[in-house]
Amino acid sequence: MKTKNVMIVGVGGQGSLLASKLLGHLLMGQGYDVKVSEVHGMSQRGGSVVTYVRYGDKVYSPVIDKGEADYIVSFELLEAARWLGYLKPDGQIVTSTQQVDPMPVITGAAEYPTDLVSKMQATGAKVDALDCLALAEQAGSAKAVNLVLLGRLSHYFDLPEEAWQKSIEACVPAKFLELNKKAFELGKNA
């Protein structure tokens, strides 16, 4: 199998590390060679963060270059737009519609861009945008956006439901397991 590339992008503190760990666990469990990158960016709350998950028969590098991402999974709209250049022409964006103001917007030096979904679609990108924050809150915690996103991403992977569930059970602390399973289901069924 040719190597597939997933970028997980967002803002520090949103749960992208758990999302990449869970996705890596899932894909290794399916027999793929998997490379998960270290976090790039400021992982402190508010800084832009990106992780790479690459999988296939044999993966030689954890890095994804511009135009190589099969999927961009984004916790925040502006981050999806920021990394758009990394998406393959036939790639898929799965994004939360949540908006987190970056520092230039907070300080008044810039305005948050409007109509980002339609602007990304205008470039030819396939964009699956969902209010993941509302679904995470419905599941019981705003911190479960990562599992809502993975639930939505599961539509694009031909992998058994049980495999996703096993990876959730392996990667999520027991006390948060039911909440995270619910968040995954809400994202999957939205």
C-alpha positions in Angstrom: 0.0 0.0 0.0 1.2 3.5 -0.9 1.9 5.7 2.1 -1.1 7.8 3.3 -0.7 11.0 5.2 -2.8 12.6 7.9 -2.1 16.0 9.4 -3.8 16.8 12.7 -3.8 20.6 13.2 -5.1 22.9 15.9 -4.3 25.0 18.8 -2.3 23.9 21.9 -4.5 22.3 24.6 -7.2 21.0 22.3 -6.2 17.3 22.4 -4.3 16.8 19.2 -1.7 14.6 20.9 -4.3 12.1 22.0 -5.9 12.2 18.6 -2.6 11.4 16.8 -1.7 8.7 19.4 -5.1 7.0 19.0 -4.9 7.2 15.2 -1.4 5.7 15.2 -2.5 2.9 17.6 -5.5 2.2 15.3 -3.4 2.0 12.2 -0.6 -0.2 13.8 -3.3 -2.5 15.0 -4.4 -2.9 11.3 -0.8 -4.0 10.4 0.4 -0.8 8.8 3.9 0.6 9.3 3.1 3.9 11.1 5.2 7.0 11.9 3.7 9.7 14.1 5.7 12.9 14.3 6.5 15.0 17.3 4.4 18.1 17.8 5.5 21.1 15.8 4.6 24.5 17.0 3.7 26.0 20.4 1.9 23.3 22.4 1.1 25.9 25.1 -2.5 26.8 25.1 -3.2 29.1 22.1 -0.2 28.2 19.9 -0.6 26.6 16.5 0.2 22.8 16.7 0.6 20.2 14.0 1.3 16.4 14.2 1.8 14.1 11.3 0.6 10.5 11.1 1.9 8.5 8.1 1.0 4.9 7.4 1.4 2.3 4.7 3.4 -0.9 3.9 6.7 0.9 4.7 7.0 4.5 5.9 10.5 6.0 5.9 9.9 9.5 7.3 7.4 11.0 9.7 7.3 14.3 7.8 4.6 15.4 5.3 5.5 18.0 2.7 3.3 20.5 0.9 0.7 18.9 -1.4 1.1 15.4 0.3 -1.6 15.2 2.9 -4.5 12.9 2.1 -6.4 14.2 5.2 -6.2 17.3 7.3 -8.0 16.9 10.6 -8.4 20.4 12.1 -9.7 21.4 15.6 -10.2 25.0 14.4 -11.2 26.7 11.1 -8.3 29.1 10.7 -5.8 26.2 11.3 -7.5 24.2 8.5 -7.0 27.2 6.2 -3.4 27.8 7.4 -2.4 24.2 6.4 -4.5 24.0 3.2 -1.3 24.1 1.0 -0.3 20.7 2.4 -3.5 19.0 1.1 -3.3 16.8 -2.0 -5.5 17.9 -4.8 -8.0 15.0 -4.0 -7.5 15.3 -0.3 -10.1 15.7 2.4 -10.4 18.2 5.2 -12.3 17.2 8.3 -12.7 20.3 10.5 -14.4 21.6 13.5 -16.2 24.9 12.9 -14.8 26.2 16.2 -13.0 29.6 16.0 -10.1 30.3 18.4 -8.8 33.9 18.1 -5.1 34.0 17.4 -3.0 36.7 19.1 -3.2 39.2 16.3 -7.0 39.1 16.6 -6.9 39.2 20.4 -4.7 42.3 20.3 -6.8 44.0 17.6 -4.1 43.9 14.9 -6.2 41.7 12.7 -9.7 40.4 12.2 -10.7 36.7 12.2 -11.3 35.8 8.5 -14.9 35.2 7.5 -16.4 32.4 5.3 -13.4 30.1 5.7 -15.2 26.9 4.7 -16.4 28.5 1.4 -13.0 30.0 0.8 -11.3 26.6 1.2 -13.9 25.0 -1.0 -13.3 27.6 -3.6 -9.7 26.3 -3.9 -11.2 22.9 -4.8 -10.7 21.4 -1.4 -13.2 18.9 -0.1 -14.3 20.2 3.3 -16.3 18.3 5.9 -17.0 21.0 8.5 -18.9 20.1 11.7 -19.7 21.9 15.0 -17.5 19.4 17.0 -17.5 21.6 20.1 -21.3 21.4 20.4 -21.1 17.6 19.9 -18.3 17.3 22.5 -20.3 19.3 25.0 -23.3 17.0 24.3 -21.1 14.0 25.1 -20.2 15.6 28.4 -17.0 17.7 27.9 -15.7 20.4 25.6 -12.4 18.6 25.8 -13.8 15.6 23.7 -13.6 17.5 20.4 -10.7 15.3 19.5 -12.9 12.1 19.6 -15.7 13.9 17.8 -13.2 14.7 15.0 -11.9 11.1 14.9 -15.5 9.8 14.7 -16.1 12.0 11.7 -12.7 11.0 10.2 -13.8 7.3 10.5 -16.1 7.8 7.6 -13.1 8.2 5.3 -11.3 5.0 6.5 -12.3 1.5 5.5 -11.6 0.1 9.0 -13.8 -2.0 11.2 -15.7 -0.2 14.0 -14.3 -2.6 16.6 -10.7 -1.5 15.7 -11.6 2.1 16.5 -13.3 1.1 19.7 -10.2 -1.0 20.8 -7.9 2.0 20.1 -10.2 4.3 22.1 -10.1 1.8 25.0 -6.3 1.5 24.8 -5.5 5.2 24.6 -8.2 7.0 26.7 -8.0 6.9 30.5 -10.7 4.6 32.0 -12.4 7.4 33.9 -13.0 9.3 30.6 -13.7 6.2 28.4 -17.6 6.3 28.2 -17.6 10.1 27.6 -15.0 9.7 24.8 -16.8 6.8 23.2 -20.0 8.9 23.2 -18.1 11.8 21.6 -16.7 9.4 18.9 -20.3 8.1 18.1 -21.7 11.6 17.9 -19.0 12.6 15.4 -19.4 9.4 13.5 -23.2 9.8 13.2 -23.4 13.6 12.8 
